[in-house]
Amino acid sequence: MGEVFRPWYNDILNSYGNGSERGAQIQLLLMNIMRTLKMRGHNPVQILLNSLKSYVRSGKLAPLPTKITANG
């Protein structure tokens, strides 16, 4: 799975204006989460928004959803 995401790293570090190694690592992490959610059949933006809203209300991060099955 790492092979899918690793090529993005150099592009992120060099062209997205992160300005630091740490900024590039954080952006890569977020992109990995978004890609994983999309591959699992979810709307990544909606899932992240719902997760942030839940965190603001409860102070706890919700787990990422699992893959959508044929049965829902």
N, C-alpha and C positions, 0 to 999 in steps of 0.2 A: 504494500500500500504506500510506503514511503516514496517509492519511485514516481508515483503520480504527482506528488506535491513538491518534491525536491527541486525540479527545474525552475519553479516559480521563485525560489529563494533569491537567486542572483538578480533576477529582474526586479524583485521587490526592493532589494537593497540598493540597486543602482538607479532605478527610474521612478520611484514613487515618492521621493522627497522625504524619506524617513529621517535622514540626517544622522542616524546612529544605528549601530548593530542591534541594540535593544528594540528600537522602533521597528526595524525590519523583522525581528523575531516575533513581536506582537502581531504585526500585520500578517505574517505567515500563519500564525496560530489561528487568527480570525478567518483567514481564507480557507484553511483546512477545515474548520468547523462548518463554514458555509458550503464547501464542496461536499463534505460528508453528508450534511443534511439533504442537499440536492440529490446525491446518489441514493439516499434512503427514500426518496420520493416525497420529501417535504418542501414547503416554501421556506427557504432559509431566513429571509427577512422577517416573515411573520413569526417564526419560531423564536428568533432572537429578541424581537420586540416583546413577545409574550414572556420570555424568560426574564428580561430586564424588568418588566412590570411586576412579575412575581417576586423578584429579588428586592425591589423597592418596598413592596408590601410586607414581605416576610423576613428579609435579611438573609435568606438562604437561596443558593442557586439550585434550580430544578435540573434534574438529569436530562440529557438530550434524549429525544424520542428514538425509538428503534425503527427499523425498516417497516414500511407500510406493507402489510400482507394482502393477498388477494381477497381475504375475508374482511379487510378493514382493520 
